[in-house]
Amino acid sequence: MKRADGRKFNELRPVKITPHFVKFAEGSVLIECGDTMVLCCASVEDRVPPHVKPGCGWVTAEYSMLPRANRQRSRRDVDKLKLSGRSAEIQRLIGRSLRAAIDLELLGERTITIDCDVIQGDGGTRTASVTGGFIAMALACQYLVDEGWLGRSPIKHYVSGISAGIVDDTALLDLQYSEDSRAQVDLNCVMNELGEIIELQGTGEGRAFTPREQQELVELCTKGNRELIRMQKEILGAI
């Protein structure tokens, strides 16, 4: 099938990543994937939640969409007095994904909070948050090393996320909103630089899908994540 933006079925949208986008955060990045834009900020605190075992650190995430990030205004989560179910589910995904990238014992009794705020949403906001959130976290860890709080960075894996889906019975990588809104199957995949899967979320939106179709989507995501991790390495290696 012909895609609206002319991309090949296995091609990412144009990706632009701007590190140190915010002045005061220990780590920050603006990630743009096509028309999707997410600001990711990492903040370090010298405390941990009660459930964390002594001597270990913690990584958590918060996710939110600005009211006009989408085509119609959405209410802020604070307007509803509680986090929306979608935002809560996404921020748990981001937190799990980023904890898989870091040695919590080496981090020590510190918490890194990754705030992911969607400035503009055109599909793939949760996976963009994972990809950008990892860079923000890595920058925060480098800050701790530069300031003498850690002897070396606790980052142990690169981690990124991308989506794929089936639209008009065709498997496509990195769906934009016009594709995502009519996708028959939607799949989000978080991976590390070894090609190992950290999280896989697949949903039959319009129909059920087969194990072979799932494998086809995972293969597309593997290609996409490989390209995103290469970008992460270029950015972090240049800083």
Backbone bond lengths (Angstrom), bond angles and torsions (degrees), N, CA, C in turn:
res aa  C-N    CA-C-N  psi(-1)  N-CA   C-N-CA  omega(-1)  CA-C   N-CA-C  phi
1 M - - - 1.459 - - 1.528 110.25 -
2 K 1.331 116.09 153.26 1.458 121.51 178.70 1.519 109.16 -88.74
3 R 1.335 116.17 126.27 1.463 120.50 -179.94 1.528 109.83 -84.97
4 A 1.334 115.39 150.76 1.464 120.76 -174.75 1.522 112.47 -60.22
5 D 1.336 117.07 -33.83 1.461 120.21 -178.10 1.527 112.51 -97.78
6 G 1.333 116.39 7.46 1.455 120.05 175.31 1.508 116.04 81.35
7 R 1.330 118.17 5.03 1.464 120.23 -179.34 1.525 111.94 -72.60
8 K 1.331 115.27 157.05 1.451 121.01 170.46 1.528 109.21 -72.43
9 F 1.316 117.45 163.30 1.466 121.75 -176.85 1.524 111.88 -61.80
10 N 1.349 117.30 -26.28 1.466 121.00 -175.91 1.521 112.56 -112.23
11 E 1.322 116.59 26.13 1.460 121.49 -174.33 1.527 111.38 -109.12
12 L 1.342 116.12 135.51 1.458 121.79 174.25 1.524 110.41 -71.54
13 R 1.319 115.72 156.01 1.449 119.58 166.52 1.534 108.95 -68.22
14 P 1.325 119.31 160.86 1.465 119.78 174.76 1.531 110.29 -57.35
15 V 1.322 115.85 133.23 1.466 121.34 -177.55 1.526 108.85 -116.66
16 K 1.319 115.71 129.60 1.467 121.95 174.79 1.524 107.91 -126.95
17 I 1.326 116.32 128.61 1.464 121.29 -178.22 1.524 108.26 -125.34
18 T 1.327 116.33 121.60 1.459 121.77 -179.00 1.524 109.51 -114.55
19 P 1.348 118.54 105.13 1.467 120.32 179.54 1.525 111.47 -76.15
20 H 1.330 115.86 163.41 1.475 122.93 178.34 1.526 111.06 54.86
21 F 1.323 116.43 41.82 1.460 120.47 -176.03 1.530 111.55 -73.96
22 V 1.334 115.95 -28.77 1.465 121.95 -179.97 1.523 109.04 -111.73
23 K 1.308 117.72 137.54 1.459 122.84 -172.50 1.521 113.89 -69.80
24 F 1.325 118.62 -42.21 1.457 120.63 -166.61 1.522 115.12 -95.72
25 A 1.320 118.59 -18.23 1.467 120.56 -179.71 1.525 110.10 -71.10
26 E 1.348 116.11 147.84 1.467 120.07 177.86 1.532 111.43 -64.44
27 G 1.314 116.57 -26.91 1.455 121.45 174.06 1.513 108.95 -152.14
28 S 1.325 117.41 138.69 1.469 118.82 179.60 1.512 109.91 -154.02
29 V 1.328 115.06 154.70 1.454 121.43 177.98 1.524 108.68 -156.62
30 L 1.323 115.49 143.46 1.460 121.78 167.88 1.513 106.29 -105.10
31 I 1.328 116.28 121.12 1.463 120.65 179.04 1.522 108.75 -112.15
32 E 1.329 115.40 130.92 1.456 122.34 179.22 1.519 108.03 -121.83
33 C 1.314 115.76 120.53 1.466 122.75 176.68 1.522 106.84 -119.40
34 G 1.327 116.07 99.27 1.450 118.35 -170.54 1.518 109.20 61.70
35 D 1.325 116.85 -126.83 1.463 121.13 179.36 1.529 113.15 -91.95
36 T 1.326 118.07 2.67 1.456 121.75 175.06 1.521 109.33 -85.79
37 M 1.330 116.60 129.96 1.464 121.97 -179.47 1.527 109.13 -130.94
38 V 1.335 116.36 125.87 1.461 121.32 -179.80 1.526 109.31 -130.92
39 L 1.318 116.25 129.10 1.459 122.27 174.36 1.528 108.49 -95.33
40 C 1.333 116.27 121.91 1.469 122.14 -178.38 1.517 108.52 -116.51
41 C 1.328 116.72 122.66 1.466 122.55 179.85 1.521 109.73 -123.70
42 A 1.334 116.30 133.65 1.464 121.92 178.69 1.527 109.21 -109.12
43 S 1.331 115.79 127.69 1.458 122.36 179.09 1.520 109.82 -119.66
44 V 1.327 116.56 138.08 1.461 122.18 -177.97 1.520 109.85 -108.95
45 E 1.332 116.27 132.19 1.463 122.59 176.23 1.523 109.09 -128.03
46 D 1.324 116.01 143.54 1.467 121.02 -179.91 1.521 111.42 -87.54
47 R 1.299 116.32 55.68 1.465 122.68 175.84 1.515 107.91 -159.66
48 V 1.318 116.05 162.74 1.462 121.26 179.38 1.526 109.12 -135.09
49 P 1.322 118.26 158.83 1.465 121.15 176.19 1.529 110.66 -64.18
50 P 1.323 117.14 158.55 1.470 120.96 -177.42 1.522 114.56 -59.75
51 H 1.337 118.55 -27.85 1.450 119.67 -175.00 1.527 113.31 -79.11
52 V 1.327 118.36 -9.82 1.461 121.79 -177.23 1.524 109.29 -79.07
53 K 1.326 115.95 134.31 1.464 119.17 -177.87 1.523 110.52 -70.12
54 P 1.339 117.01 150.89 1.468 120.70 -177.28 1.527 112.50 -55.28
55 G 1.311 115.13 140.45 1.454 121.14 178.24 1.507 114.91 86.90
56 C 1.322 117.60 -5.74 1.471 121.56 -177.51 1.522 111.27 -111.07
57 G 1.312 115.01 156.63 1.445 121.50 176.09 1.519 111.66 -101.88
58 W 1.329 115.10 -172.41 1.461 120.43 -177.06 1.521 108.98 -148.97
59 V 1.318 115.85 148.83 1.462 122.63 173.70 1.518 107.58 -127.12
60 T 1.308 116.21 130.50 1.457 121.04 178.57 1.524 108.67 -137.50
61 A 1.309 116.65 169.09 1.462 120.32 -176.85 1.517 110.79 -140.38
62 E 1.317 115.31 151.91 1.454 122.79 170.55 1.525 107.85 -127.85
63 Y 1.332 115.01 139.81 1.466 121.45 -174.86 1.518 108.90 -131.18
64 S 1.316 115.35 137.21 1.459 119.38 177.74 1.516 109.49 -155.32
65 M 1.322 114.91 152.60 1.464 120.94 175.11 1.522 108.78 -109.99
66 L 1.325 116.40 131.41 1.451 119.70 175.05 1.533 109.46 -63.25
67 P 1.331 117.31 151.05 1.471 120.13 -173.77 1.523 114.81 -52.54
68 R 1.339 119.52 -35.86 1.458 120.04 179.84 1.521 112.13 -109.19
69 A 1.331 115.95 30.94 1.460 119.75 174.39 1.523 110.86 -69.19
70 N 1.335 116.25 -25.13 1.462 121.20 -178.04 1.521 111.03 -111.41
71 R 1.322 115.21 -174.01 1.461 120.70 -174.27 1.520 112.89 -71.17
72 Q 1.320 117.09 -26.14 1.460 121.57 171.87 1.524 108.39 -123.33
73 R 1.321 115.87 151.25 1.463 119.46 -179.42 1.520 110.56 -65.06
74 S 1.337 116.57 134.01 1.461 121.16 172.64 1.521 108.38 -108.62
75 R 1.319 116.17 152.00 1.457 120.31 179.24 1.526 109.27 -74.29
76 R 1.315 116.40 146.55 1.456 120.71 175.26 1.529 109.23 -67.18
77 D 1.336 115.56 149.62 1.457 119.19 178.25 1.522 111.55 -58.12
78 V 1.332 117.62 -35.52 1.460 119.81 -178.80 1.516 111.16 -66.79
79 D 1.352 117.13 -25.09 1.463 119.79 177.69 1.521 110.94 -65.08
80 K 1.339 116.14 -28.15 1.463 120.50 -176.13 1.525 111.54 -97.13
81 L 1.339 115.96 5.46 1.468 123.41 176.24 1.524 113.06 67.42
82 K 1.290 117.51 -1.12 1.465 120.29 175.47 1.523 108.66 -156.38
83 L 1.324 115.11 160.74 1.449 120.68 -179.75 1.522 109.78 -68.22
84 S 1.330 116.86 139.35 1.455 119.38 176.12 1.523 109.51 -65.16
85 G 1.325 116.48 153.47 1.462 120.63 179.93 1.516 111.97 -59.22
86 R 1.331 116.84 -39.02 1.462 120.60 179.84 1.519 110.84 -64.50
87 S 1.339 117.34 -47.05 1.466 120.50 -179.58 1.519 111.24 -63.18
88 A 1.339 116.93 -40.15 1.467 120.40 179.62 1.521 111.03 -63.22
89 E 1.326 116.28 -42.09 1.471 120.40 -179.59 1.523 111.00 -66.13
90 I 1.339 116.51 -40.79 1.460 120.26 -178.30 1.521 111.20 -68.98
91 Q 1.315 117.87 -42.51 1.459 118.07 -177.98 1.524 111.93 -69.21
92 R 1.320 117.63 -28.58 1.475 118.94 173.24 1.525 110.32 -67.08
93 L 1.338 116.26 -40.00 1.464 120.42 176.20 1.527 110.92 -59.34
94 I 1.325 116.71 -46.62 1.468 120.55 -179.30 1.524 110.40 -61.94
95 G 1.327 116.75 -45.52 1.464 120.25 180.00 1.512 112.53 -60.61
96 R 1.336 117.21 -46.66 1.469 120.49 178.61 1.521 111.24 -60.32
97 S 1.324 115.61 -42.97 1.460 120.35 -177.25 1.522 111.40 -63.19
98 L 1.322 116.65 -43.68 1.459 120.00 -176.57 1.528 112.23 -75.69
99 R 1.315 117.46 -30.20 1.478 118.65 175.76 1.524 110.98 -65.42
100 A 1.332 117.04 -26.49 1.458 120.49 178.10 1.519 112.03 -71.41
101 A 1.331 116.88 -11.26 1.462 121.25 -176.22 1.519 113.35 -98.94
102 I 1.333 118.25 -4.86 1.463 120.06 -168.52 1.530 111.51 -132.23
103 D 1.331 115.34 147.30 1.464 122.62 174.63 1.522 107.23 -86.98
104 L 1.327 116.93 103.54 1.460 121.32 -174.24 1.518 112.42 -68.87
105 E 1.325 117.85 -27.90 1.460 120.39 176.22 1.525 110.47 -69.46
106 L 1.321 116.48 -42.65 1.462 120.56 178.70 1.527 111.20 -67.26
107 L 1.308 117.33 -31.48 1.464 120.66 177.10 1.516 111.16 -62.90
108 G 1.331 117.07 -30.97 1.459 120.08 -177.84 1.517 111.52 78.28
109 E 1.302 116.33 -174.11 1.464 120.83 -173.95 1.530 110.87 -77.82
110 R 1.315 113.72 70.11 1.466 122.39 178.42 1.523 108.68 -135.62
111 T 1.306 115.86 152.61 1.463 121.83 174.10 1.521 109.27 -114.83
112 I 1.325 116.19 130.02 1.459 121.37 171.01 1.522 107.44 -106.92
113 T 1.302 115.86 119.03 1.469 121.64 177.46 1.523 109.10 -104.87
114 I 1.319 115.18 126.12 1.468 120.89 178.97 1.524 107.90 -103.71
115 D 1.319 116.61 114.18 1.466 122.07 175.54 1.519 108.64 -94.60
116 C 1.325 115.93 120.13 1.466 122.02 179.94 1.522 108.35 -114.01
117 D 1.317 116.21 108.42 1.461 121.79 -178.58 1.521 109.70 -112.97
118 V 1.323 115.22 118.50 1.459 120.82 -178.82 1.522 108.58 -79.85
119 I 1.331 115.62 115.68 1.455 121.41 177.85 1.523 109.86 -82.98
120 Q 1.321 115.40 -38.27 1.464 121.36 178.92 1.521 108.43 -148.05
121 G 1.326 116.76 128.42 1.452 121.06 -176.32 1.524 112.32 -112.36
122 D 1.331 116.40 121.35 1.459 120.89 175.79 1.526 109.09 -137.13
123 G 1.337 115.19 41.98 1.458 121.52 -179.46 1.514 111.98 94.39
124 G 1.337 115.84 143.50 1.453 121.38 174.93 1.511 115.28 74.48
125 T 1.334 117.77 27.97 1.469 118.93 -177.15 1.526 112.12 -69.28
126 R 1.333 118.18 -35.65 1.469 119.01 -177.38 1.526 110.88 -70.58
127 T 1.325 116.47 -39.66 1.457 118.41 -179.49 1.528 110.92 -73.36
128 A 1.328 117.83 -35.66 1.465 120.27 173.68 1.521 110.64 -62.07
129 S 1.335 116.87 -35.35 1.464 121.08 178.36 1.523 111.19 -65.58
130 V 1.324 116.67 -38.68 1.466 119.79 177.08 1.522 110.27 -65.12
131 T 1.333 116.70 -47.80 1.465 121.35 -177.38 1.527 111.25 -63.46
132 G 1.323 116.41 -47.74 1.457 119.74 178.56 1.513 112.59 -72.33
133 G 1.338 116.23 -36.36 1.462 120.21 179.29 1.514 112.47 -62.04
134 F 1.338 116.58 -35.38 1.457 119.24 177.77 1.527 110.86 -62.99
135 I 1.330 117.12 -44.03 1.460 119.61 -179.84 1.523 110.47 -63.10
136 A 1.336 116.93 -43.46 1.462 120.21 178.25 1.522 110.94 -59.90
137 M 1.335 117.44 -41.80 1.456 121.59 179.00 1.532 111.19 -65.14
138 A 1.327 116.31 -42.83 1.466 120.08 179.22 1.522 110.83 -63.45
139 L 1.322 117.38 -38.68 1.461 120.72 177.03 1.525 111.20 -65.09
140 A 1.333 116.81 -39.05 1.463 120.46 177.62 1.529 110.59 -64.52
141 C 1.328 116.93 -39.48 1.464 120.39 177.68 1.527 111.02 -65.41
142 Q 1.333 116.92 -39.07 1.464 120.18 177.47 1.521 110.44 -65.52
143 Y 1.321 116.52 -35.06 1.459 120.97 175.20 1.527 110.49 -59.76
144 L 1.333 116.93 -43.31 1.463 120.41 179.03 1.523 111.62 -63.30
145 V 1.332 116.62 -35.88 1.466 120.67 176.54 1.529 110.09 -68.89
146 D 1.327 116.81 -46.81 1.466 121.05 -177.86 1.524 112.11 -62.40
147 E 1.329 116.01 -32.42 1.468 120.27 -179.34 1.526 112.45 -85.81
148 G 1.329 116.67 -1.89 1.457 120.33 177.11 1.516 115.37 85.10
149 W 1.327 117.47 9.49 1.460 120.34 -179.49 1.537 111.47 -81.54
150 L 1.321 116.83 -25.87 1.460 121.71 177.18 1.523 109.23 -130.06
151 G 1.335 114.98 146.10 1.461 119.35 178.56 1.520 112.68 -75.75
152 R 1.328 117.25 -30.36 1.456 122.45 176.87 1.521 109.04 -153.51
153 S 1.313 115.61 163.22 1.457 119.92 -177.75 1.529 110.49 -69.16
154 P 1.322 117.90 137.64 1.464 121.22 177.45 1.527 113.84 -81.85
155 I 1.336 118.09 1.70 1.463 120.66 178.16 1.522 109.16 -65.56
156 K 1.340 116.45 126.70 1.469 119.97 -179.21 1.529 112.57 -115.02
157 H 1.321 117.75 -18.16 1.459 121.52 177.93 1.522 109.73 -145.43
158 Y 1.309 115.85 148.33 1.458 120.57 164.69 1.524 107.63 -79.94
159 V 1.332 116.27 146.21 1.460 121.11 -179.34 1.526 109.04 -141.30
160 S 1.328 116.02 135.71 1.465 121.06 175.34 1.520 109.26 -143.67
161 G 1.324 115.80 167.60 1.459 120.90 178.71 1.514 111.20 -137.45
162 I 1.313 115.68 149.04 1.464 121.63 177.34 1.529 108.11 -151.88
163 S 1.316 115.67 159.92 1.463 120.93 178.56 1.517 110.46 -113.05
164 A 1.309 115.15 157.99 1.456 122.98 170.51 1.517 106.80 -144.20
165 G 1.308 116.55 163.98 1.456 118.72 -179.57 1.512 111.22 -163.15
166 I 1.317 114.35 171.49 1.465 121.31 176.79 1.527 107.93 -110.66
167 V 1.311 115.43 119.89 1.465 122.68 179.65 1.528 107.55 -125.31
168 D 1.310 116.68 124.85 1.472 121.24 -176.94 1.529 110.52 52.30
169 D 1.341 114.26 41.98 1.468 122.49 177.43 1.536 113.69 64.86
170 T 1.330 116.48 20.59 1.465 121.53 177.72 1.525 109.42 -120.42
171 A 1.329 117.44 131.08 1.465 122.34 178.04 1.520 109.63 -77.97
172 L 1.335 116.47 128.58 1.460 122.91 -177.04 1.519 110.40 -131.48
173 L 1.323 115.88 145.93 1.460 122.18 176.47 1.520 110.17 -94.22
174 D 1.341 115.69 141.22 1.469 122.97 169.16 1.523 111.69 57.73
175 L 1.328 115.74 72.46 1.464 120.99 -176.54 1.517 111.97 -71.31
176 Q 1.322 116.52 133.35 1.455 120.53 167.62 1.522 107.56 -88.75
177 Y 1.346 116.35 173.08 1.461 119.87 -170.57 1.522 112.62 -58.56
178 S 1.326 118.48 -40.96 1.458 120.59 -177.13 1.527 111.38 -63.02
179 E 1.329 117.44 -25.42 1.466 121.86 175.76 1.524 110.55 -89.06
180 D 1.327 115.76 -44.82 1.463 120.87 -177.13 1.525 111.85 -60.78
181 S 1.338 116.33 -36.05 1.463 120.48 -176.21 1.524 112.97 -68.24
182 R 1.333 117.70 -17.40 1.458 120.45 178.62 1.531 112.07 -124.58
183 A 1.319 115.91 18.68 1.465 120.07 -178.99 1.526 110.61 -68.15
184 Q 1.311 115.61 138.27 1.464 120.97 174.41 1.522 110.78 -78.90
185 V 1.334 115.91 -33.27 1.462 122.82 179.37 1.522 108.00 -138.17
186 D 1.315 115.98 137.72 1.463 121.61 179.76 1.516 108.69 -127.67
187 L 1.334 117.21 133.35 1.461 120.50 -178.24 1.523 109.62 -139.30
188 N 1.340 116.15 129.56 1.460 122.62 175.08 1.520 108.48 -110.16
189 C 1.333 116.61 136.15 1.458 120.73 -175.07 1.527 110.02 -135.55
190 V 1.333 115.64 124.53 1.463 122.79 175.32 1.519 107.74 -109.21
191 M 1.332 116.56 130.28 1.460 121.28 -176.23 1.530 110.45 -137.04
192 N 1.339 115.70 162.53 1.455 120.20 171.87 1.526 110.09 -103.53
193 E 1.332 116.33 -178.17 1.468 120.20 -174.91 1.519 112.88 -71.13
194 L 1.326 117.34 -11.59 1.460 121.27 176.48 1.529 112.02 -85.69
195 G 1.316 116.43 -3.14 1.455 120.87 -176.91 1.515 113.06 82.93
196 E 1.339 116.49 11.17 1.466 121.12 179.32 1.525 109.68 -84.58
197 I 1.313 116.17 143.47 1.461 121.96 -179.06 1.522 110.25 -85.96
198 I 1.316 115.90 129.35 1.464 122.16 176.04 1.523 110.18 -97.99
199 E 1.304 116.51 -39.95 1.469 120.58 179.59 1.515 108.87 -149.54
200 L 1.326 115.38 139.59 1.456 122.11 178.53 1.516 107.65 -135.35
201 Q 1.324 116.80 121.47 1.460 122.58 178.64 1.528 108.36 -123.47
202 G 1.305 116.82 107.59 1.453 120.66 -179.95 1.522 111.10 -120.75
203 T 1.323 116.29 134.15 1.459 121.00 -176.41 1.524 110.48 -136.10
204 G 1.323 116.21 132.33 1.453 121.34 171.73 1.513 108.98 -83.26
205 E 1.330 116.69 94.64 1.466 120.76 -176.94 1.526 111.37 -73.69
206 G 1.333 116.30 -44.03 1.454 120.39 -177.17 1.515 113.79 -112.69
207 R 1.341 115.21 -18.56 1.460 120.02 178.49 1.521 108.79 -162.94
208 A 1.313 116.24 165.63 1.463 120.23 174.02 1.528 109.42 -71.73
209 F 1.335 115.88 161.05 1.462 118.92 178.29 1.524 109.73 -132.46
210 T 1.304 115.20 157.56 1.454 121.55 -172.96 1.525 110.63 -92.10
211 P 1.348 117.47 161.77 1.469 119.91 174.38 1.527 112.06 -57.10
212 R 1.310 117.82 -36.04 1.462 120.15 178.53 1.527 111.23 -65.89
213 E 1.326 117.17 -40.28 1.459 119.99 177.21 1.529 110.46 -65.90
214 Q 1.319 116.68 -38.85 1.466 119.18 176.47 1.523 110.70 -60.71
215 Q 1.323 116.74 -43.91 1.457 120.36 179.18 1.529 111.19 -62.40
216 E 1.318 116.79 -37.82 1.462 120.75 178.23 1.525 110.44 -63.63
217 L 1.326 116.52 -41.38 1.464 120.15 178.56 1.528 110.91 -67.51
218 V 1.326 117.08 -40.23 1.470 120.39 178.33 1.529 110.28 -63.12
219 E 1.314 117.23 -38.59 1.463 120.47 178.15 1.527 111.05 -63.25
220 L 1.334 116.83 -40.31 1.461 119.75 175.59 1.528 110.64 -62.74
221 C 1.330 116.76 -43.57 1.463 120.69 -179.98 1.521 111.59 -65.26
222 T 1.326 116.73 -34.94 1.463 120.01 177.52 1.523 110.47 -60.34
223 K 1.324 115.79 -44.39 1.460 120.15 177.22 1.524 110.96 -62.19
224 G 1.333 116.85 -46.59 1.456 120.59 -179.10 1.514 112.61 -63.05
225 N 1.328 116.90 -44.51 1.460 119.78 179.89 1.521 111.86 -66.02
226 R 1.316 116.94 -35.49 1.466 119.66 176.95 1.538 110.40 -59.67
227 E 1.320 116.46 -41.81 1.464 120.39 179.97 1.529 110.90 -69.15
228 L 1.328 117.23 -40.09 1.460 120.46 -179.97 1.529 111.19 -66.21
229 I 1.317 117.52 -40.88 1.464 120.52 179.39 1.520 110.64 -66.80
230 R 1.315 117.23 -34.39 1.464 119.04 174.50 1.532 110.35 -61.30
231 M 1.336 117.76 -40.44 1.463 120.91 176.96 1.526 110.70 -64.41
232 Q 1.333 116.90 -42.96 1.462 120.54 178.41 1.531 110.83 -58.31
233 K 1.308 116.36 -44.65 1.464 120.80 -179.46 1.522 111.39 -63.93
234 E 1.327 116.71 -38.91 1.465 119.83 178.87 1.520 110.79 -64.44
235 I 1.328 116.86 -42.19 1.463 120.97 -178.93 1.523 111.05 -68.95
236 L 1.316 117.73 -49.45 1.469 121.04 -176.73 1.522 111.30 -71.42
237 G 1.323 117.30 -29.59 1.460 119.76 178.62 1.512 112.78 -74.12
238 A 1.325 115.93 -20.57 1.468 120.25 -177.75 1.518 112.62 -91.90
239 I 1.339 116.66 -2.03 1.488 119.95 -175.67 1.522 109.56 -104.62
